[in-house]
Amino acid sequence: MQPRTQNPAQAVPGAMDALLSAAKVGKDAAAKAGVPISTLDLVETRSSQINGCAVCLDMHTRAAKKHGITEPQLHTLVAWRDSPYFDEAQRAALALAEAGTRLADRPGDFPDEVWEMAAKHFDEPALAALVLNIALINAWNRLNVITGQVAGEWTANYVS
Protein backbone atom coordinates (compact mmCIF):
# COMPACT_ATOMS: atom_id res chain seq x y z
CA MET A 1 0.00 0.00 0.00
CA GLN A 2 1.15 3.46 -0.88
CA PRO A 3 -0.38 6.83 -0.05
CA ARG A 4 -1.72 8.88 -2.95
CA THR A 5 0.57 11.74 -2.01
CA GLN A 6 2.44 13.16 0.92
CA ASN A 7 0.19 14.24 3.78
CA PRO A 8 -0.62 17.94 3.26
CA ALA A 9 0.33 18.60 6.88
CA GLN A 10 3.85 17.59 5.91
CA ALA A 11 3.84 19.09 2.42
CA VAL A 12 2.62 22.59 3.30
CA PRO A 13 5.28 24.56 5.15
CA GLY A 14 4.23 25.26 8.73
CA ALA A 15 1.07 23.15 8.60
CA MET A 16 2.36 20.25 10.71
CA ASP A 17 3.69 22.60 13.37
CA ALA A 18 0.36 24.46 13.47
CA LEU A 19 -1.69 21.25 13.70
CA LEU A 20 0.55 19.76 16.37
CA SER A 21 0.38 23.02 18.30
CA ALA A 22 -3.43 23.01 18.08
CA ALA A 23 -3.47 19.37 19.20
CA LYS A 24 -1.31 20.23 22.21
CA VAL A 25 -3.60 23.13 23.10
CA GLY A 26 -6.61 20.81 22.84
CA LYS A 27 -5.06 18.11 25.02
CA ASP A 28 -3.82 20.65 27.57
CA ALA A 29 -7.24 22.31 27.74
CA ALA A 30 -8.91 18.94 28.28
CA ALA A 31 -6.48 18.01 31.03
CA LYS A 32 -6.92 21.39 32.74
CA ALA A 33 -10.71 21.01 32.53
CA GLY A 34 -10.58 17.52 34.02
CA VAL A 35 -11.46 15.51 30.91
CA PRO A 36 -9.67 12.17 31.27
CA ILE A 37 -7.15 11.43 28.53
CA SER A 38 -8.83 8.03 28.16
CA THR A 39 -12.09 9.80 27.26
CA LEU A 40 -10.27 11.77 24.58
CA ASP A 41 -8.83 8.49 23.30
CA LEU A 42 -12.35 7.06 23.00
CA VAL A 43 -13.60 10.19 21.22
CA GLU A 44 -10.67 10.20 18.79
CA THR A 45 -10.99 6.50 18.10
CA ARG A 46 -14.76 6.67 17.54
CA SER A 47 -14.52 9.64 15.17
CA SER A 48 -11.75 7.83 13.31
CA GLN A 49 -13.95 4.72 13.00
CA ILE A 50 -16.74 6.81 11.49
CA ASN A 51 -14.34 8.50 9.06
CA GLY A 52 -12.46 5.30 8.20
CA CYS A 53 -9.03 6.68 9.11
CA ALA A 54 -6.69 3.72 9.57
CA VAL A 55 -3.77 5.92 10.62
CA CYS A 56 -5.72 7.56 13.44
CA LEU A 57 -7.33 4.28 14.47
CA ASP A 58 -3.90 2.70 14.76
CA MET A 59 -2.52 5.63 16.72
CA HIS A 60 -5.47 6.24 19.04
CA THR A 61 -6.19 2.61 19.90
CA ARG A 62 -2.55 2.30 20.95
CA ALA A 63 -2.93 5.44 23.06
CA ALA A 64 -6.23 4.22 24.51
CA LYS A 65 -4.64 0.99 25.72
CA LYS A 66 -1.78 2.96 27.24
CA HIS A 67 -4.25 5.21 29.07
CA GLY A 68 -6.32 2.40 30.56
CA ILE A 69 -9.03 1.72 28.00
CA THR A 70 -9.81 -1.98 28.15
CA GLU A 71 -9.98 -4.52 25.34
CA PRO A 72 -13.76 -4.93 25.83
CA GLN A 73 -14.17 -1.17 25.47
CA LEU A 74 -12.10 -1.09 22.28
CA HIS A 75 -13.87 -4.14 20.85
CA THR A 76 -17.33 -2.69 21.43
CA LEU A 77 -16.64 0.99 20.80
CA VAL A 78 -18.41 0.94 17.43
CA ALA A 79 -21.55 -0.22 19.32
CA TRP A 80 -21.02 1.78 22.51
CA ARG A 81 -24.74 2.45 22.97
CA ASP A 82 -25.34 -1.28 23.45
CA SER A 83 -22.19 -2.02 25.43
CA PRO A 84 -21.99 -2.13 29.24
CA TYR A 85 -18.33 -1.06 29.29
CA PHE A 86 -18.74 2.72 29.20
CA ASP A 87 -19.73 5.09 31.99
CA GLU A 88 -22.26 7.89 31.51
CA ALA A 89 -19.63 10.61 31.00
CA GLN A 90 -17.90 8.51 28.33
CA ARG A 91 -21.26 7.91 26.64
CA ALA A 92 -21.97 11.64 26.64
CA ALA A 93 -18.55 12.37 25.11
CA LEU A 94 -19.06 9.65 22.49
CA ALA A 95 -22.50 11.01 21.56
CA LEU A 96 -20.96 14.48 21.21
CA ALA A 97 -18.16 13.07 19.03
CA GLU A 98 -20.55 11.15 16.80
CA ALA A 99 -22.91 14.09 16.31
CA GLY A 100 -19.96 16.42 15.68
CA THR A 101 -18.40 14.01 13.20
CA ARG A 102 -21.64 13.34 11.33
CA LEU A 103 -22.83 16.92 10.90
CA ALA A 104 -24.06 16.35 7.35
CA ASP A 105 -26.01 13.20 8.23
CA ARG A 106 -28.98 15.05 9.70
CA PRO A 107 -31.08 18.03 8.76
CA GLY A 108 -31.13 21.08 10.96
CA ASP A 109 -29.09 22.14 13.92
CA PHE A 110 -26.80 20.21 16.19
CA PRO A 111 -29.04 18.07 18.47
CA ASP A 112 -29.87 19.85 21.71
CA GLU A 113 -30.29 16.53 23.52
CA VAL A 114 -26.70 15.55 22.71
CA TRP A 115 -25.38 18.86 23.99
CA GLU A 116 -27.54 18.70 27.11
CA MET A 117 -26.38 15.16 27.89
CA ALA A 118 -22.74 16.25 27.56
CA ALA A 119 -23.39 19.34 29.69
CA LYS A 120 -24.61 17.10 32.53
CA HIS A 121 -21.14 15.55 32.74
CA PHE A 122 -18.81 18.31 31.58
CA ASP A 123 -18.63 21.99 32.50
CA GLU A 124 -18.10 24.72 29.91
CA PRO A 125 -14.26 24.52 29.79
CA ALA A 126 -14.47 20.73 29.44
CA LEU A 127 -17.10 20.99 26.71
CA ALA A 128 -14.96 23.54 24.86
CA ALA A 129 -11.97 21.20 25.08
CA LEU A 130 -14.03 18.23 23.87
CA VAL A 131 -15.40 20.18 20.90
CA LEU A 132 -11.93 21.40 19.98
CA ASN A 133 -10.53 17.87 20.14
CA ILE A 134 -13.44 16.51 18.07
CA ALA A 135 -12.82 19.15 15.41
CA LEU A 136 -9.10 18.39 15.38
CA ILE A 137 -9.46 14.61 15.03
CA ASN A 138 -11.87 15.18 12.16
CA ALA A 139 -9.28 17.42 10.47
CA TRP A 140 -6.57 14.77 10.90
CA ASN A 141 -8.96 12.07 9.62
CA ARG A 142 -9.71 14.07 6.50
CA LEU A 143 -6.06 14.80 5.76
CA ASN A 144 -5.19 11.11 6.09
CA VAL A 145 -8.20 9.61 4.32
CA ILE A 146 -8.26 11.98 1.34
CA THR A 147 -4.57 11.41 0.65
CA GLY A 148 -4.68 7.67 1.37
CA GLN A 149 -2.18 7.65 4.23
CA VAL A 150 -1.22 4.16 5.38
CA ALA A 151 -1.24 2.95 8.98
CA GLY A 152 1.63 0.97 10.42
CA GLU A 153 4.08 0.49 13.22
CA TRP A 154 5.36 4.03 12.67
CA THR A 155 2.27 5.32 14.51
CA ALA A 156 3.66 3.91 17.77
CA ASN A 157 6.20 6.76 17.68
CA TYR A 158 3.40 9.31 18.05
CA VAL A 159 1.58 7.80 21.02
CA SER A 160 2.07 9.79 24.20
LINZIDA-V55772 format. One record per pair of residues at least 12 apart in sequence whose C-alpha atoms are under 10 Angstrom apart, sorted by sequence separation. I is the first residue (numbers start at 1). J is the second residue. D is the distance in whole Angstrom. If there is no record, write none. Layout:
I/J/D + I/J/D
This chain:
44/56/8 + 45/57/6 + 48/60/9 + 72/84/9 + 73/85/6 + 99/111/8 + 115/127/9 + 118/130/10 + 27/40/8 + 44/57/8 + 45/58/9 + 61/74/7 + 72/85/7 + 73/86/7 + 81/94/9 + 26/40/10 + 45/59/9 + 46/60/9 + 71/85/10 + 72/86/10 + 80/94/8 + 81/95/9 + 96/110/10 + 100/114/10 + 44/59/10 + 45/60/6 + 46/61/10 + 70/85/9 + 80/95/9 + 96/111/9 + 99/114/8 + 41/57/10 + 44/60/7 + 45/61/6 + 69/85/10 + 98/114/10 + 99/115/9 + 43/60/9 + 44/61/9 + 45/62/10 + 69/86/10 + 77/94/9 + 96/113/10 + 97/114/10 + 41/59/10 + 42/60/8 + 45/63/10 + 95/113/10 + 96/114/6 + 41/60/6 + 42/61/8 + 45/64/8 + 95/114/6 + 96/115/7 + 40/60/9 + 41/61/7 + 44/64/9 + 94/114/10 + 95/115/9 + 96/116/10 + 41/62/9 + 42/63/10 + 93/114/9 + 96/117/9 + 38/60/10 + 41/63/7 + 42/64/7 + 92/114/7 + 93/115/9 + 95/117/9 + 96/118/7 + 40/63/10 + 41/64/5 + 92/115/8 + 95/118/8 + 40/64/9 + 41/65/9 + 92/116/9 + 93/117/9 + 94/118/9 + 38/63/8 + 39/64/9 + 41/66/10 + 92/117/6 + 93/118/6 + 37/63/9 + 38/64/6 + 41/67/8 + 91/117/9 + 92/118/5 + 93/119/10 + 37/64/8 + 38/65/9 + 40/67/10 + 41/68/10 + 42/69/8 + 91/118/9 + 92/119/8 + 38/66/9 + 39/67/9 + 41/69/8 + 46/74/9 + 49/77/9 + 50/78/9 + 89/117/9 + 90/118/9 + 92/120/8 + 93/121/9 + 38/67/5 + 39/68/10 + 45/74/9 + 49/78/7 + 88/117/9 + 89/118/7 + 92/121/7 + 93/122/9 + 37/67/7 + 38/68/7 + 39/69/9 + 88/118/9 + 89/119/10 + 91/121/10 + 92/122/9 + 36/67/9 + 37/68/9 + 38/69/6 + 42/73/9 + 46/77/7 + 47/78/10 + 89/120/8 + 90/121/9 + 96/127/9 + 100/131/8 + 37/69/10 + 42/74/8 + 45/77/8 + 46/78/7 + 88/120/10 + 89/121/5 + 45/78/9 + 46/79/10 + 88/121/8 + 89/122/8 + 97/130/8 + 101/134/7 + 43/77/10 + 46/80/9 + 93/127/9 + 96/130/8 + 97/131/8 + 100/134/7 + 101/135/8 + 42/77/8 + 96/131/8 + 99/134/10 + 100/135/8 + 97/133/9 + 98/134/9 + 101/137/9 + 102/138/10 + 93/130/8 + 97/134/6 + 101/138/7 + 93/131/9 + 96/134/8 + 97/135/9 + 100/138/9 + 94/134/10 + 97/137/10 + 93/134/10 + 97/138/10 + 42/86/10 + 39/86/10 + 43/90/8 + 47/94/9 + 50/97/10 + 42/90/8 + 43/91/10 + 46/94/7 + 50/98/8 + 42/91/10 + 45/94/10 + 46/95/10 + 49/98/10 + 39/89/8 + 40/90/9 + 43/93/7 + 44/94/9 + 47/97/6 + 51/101/8 + 39/90/6 + 42/93/8 + 43/94/6 + 46/97/7 + 47/98/6 + 50/101/8 + 51/102/9 + 38/90/9 + 39/91/9 + 42/94/7 + 43/95/9 + 45/97/10 + 46/98/7 + 47/99/10 + 50/102/8 + 40/93/8 + 43/96/9 + 44/97/8 + 47/100/9 + 48/101/9 + 35/89/10 + 36/90/9 + 39/93/7 + 40/94/9 + 43/97/6 + 47/101/6 + 35/90/10 + 39/94/8 + 42/97/9 + 43/98/8 + 46/101/9 + 47/102/9 + 40/97/10 + 35/93/10 + 56/137/8 + 56/138/10 + 53/137/10 + 56/140/8 + 57/141/9 + 53/138/9 + 55/140/9 + 56/141/7 + 35/121/10 + 51/137/10 + 55/141/8 + 35/122/8 + 43/130/8 + 47/134/8 + 51/138/8 + 53/140/9 + 54/141/9 + 34/122/9 + 35/123/10 + 46/134/10 + 47/135/10 + 50/138/10 + 53/141/5 + 56/144/8 + 33/122/9 + 34/123/9 + 40/129/10 + 44/133/8 + 48/137/7 + 52/141/8 + 53/142/8 + 55/144/7 + 56/145/10 + 33/123/8 + 35/125/9 + 36/126/10 + 40/130/8 + 43/133/8 + 44/134/7 + 47/137/7 + 48/138/7 + 51/141/6 + 52/142/9 + 53/143/9 + 54/144/8 + 55/145/9 + 33/124/9 + 34/125/9 + 35/126/6 + 39/130/9 + 43/134/7 + 44/135/10 + 46/137/10 + 47/138/7 + 50/141/10 + 51/142/8 + 53/144/7 + 54/145/8 + 33/125/6 + 34/126/7 + 35/127/9 + 44/136/9 + 45/137/9 + 48/140/9 + 49/141/10 + 52/144/10 + 53/145/6 + 58/150/10 + 59/151/8 + 32/125/9 + 33/126/5 + 40/133/8 + 44/137/6 + 48/141/6 + 51/144/10 + 52/145/7 + 53/146/9 + 55/148/9 + 56/149/10 + 58/151/6 + 59/152/9 + 62/155/9 + 63/156/9 + 66/159/9 + 67/160/9 + 32/126/8 + 33/127/9 + 35/129/8 + 40/134/9 + 43/137/9 + 44/138/8 + 47/141/8 + 48/142/9 + 51/145/8 + 54/148/9 + 55/149/7 + 56/150/10 + 57/151/8 + 58/152/7 + 59/153/9 + 62/156/7 + 66/160/8 + 30/125/8 + 31/126/9 + 33/128/9 + 34/129/10 + 35/130/8 + 53/148/9 + 54/149/8 + 55/150/6 + 56/151/8 + 58/153/8 + 59/154/9 + 60/155/9 + 63/158/9 + 64/159/9 + 29/125/8 + 30/126/6 + 33/129/8 + 44/140/10 + 53/149/8 + 54/150/7 + 55/151/4 + 58/154/10 + 59/155/5 + 60/156/10 + 62/158/10 + 63/159/5 + 64/160/10 + 29/126/8 + 30/127/9 + 32/129/9 + 33/130/10 + 40/137/10 + 44/141/10 + 48/145/10 + 53/150/9 + 54/151/6 + 55/152/7 + 58/155/7 + 59/156/7 + 62/159/7 + 63/160/7 + 29/127/10 + 30/128/8 + 31/129/9 + 53/151/9 + 54/152/9 + 55/153/10 + 57/155/10 + 58/156/8 + 59/157/9 + 60/158/9 + 61/159/9 + 62/160/9 + 29/128/8 + 30/129/5 + 55/154/10 + 56/155/8 + 59/158/7 + 60/159/7 + 29/129/6 + 30/130/7 + 55/155/7 + 59/159/6 + 60/160/10 + 28/129/9 + 29/130/9 + 30/131/10 + 58/159/10 + 59/160/10 + 26/128/9 + 27/129/8 + 30/132/9 + 26/129/6 + 27/130/9 + 29/132/9 + 30/133/8 + 25/129/9 + 26/130/8 + 29/133/9 + 26/131/9 + 27/132/9 + 26/132/6 + 27/133/7 + 25/132/9 + 26/133/6 + 25/133/9 + 26/134/9 + 23/132/9 + 24/133/10 + 26/135/10 + 22/132/9 + 23/133/7 + 26/136/8 + 22/133/9 + 23/136/7 + 22/136/8 + 23/137/9 + 20/136/10 + 19/136/8 + 23/140/10 + 19/139/9 + 19/140/9 + 9/140/9 + 7/140/10 + 9/143/8 + 8/143/7 + 9/144/9 + 7/143/7 + 8/144/9 + 6/143/10 + 7/144/7 + 6/144/9 + 7/145/10 + 8/146/10 + 5/144/10 + 7/146/9 + 8/147/8 + 4/144/10 + 7/147/6 + 3/144/9 + 4/145/10 + 5/146/9 + 6/147/7 + 7/148/9 + 3/145/9 + 4/146/8 + 5/147/6 + 6/148/9 + 7/149/7 + 3/146/10 + 4/147/5 + 5/148/7 + 6/149/8 + 3/147/6 + 4/148/5 + 5/149/8 + 2/147/10 + 3/148/5 + 4/149/7 + 2/148/8 + 3/149/5 + 4/150/10 + 1/148/9 + 2/149/7 + 3/150/6 + 1/149/9 + 2/150/7 + 3/151/10 + 1/150/7 + 1/151/10
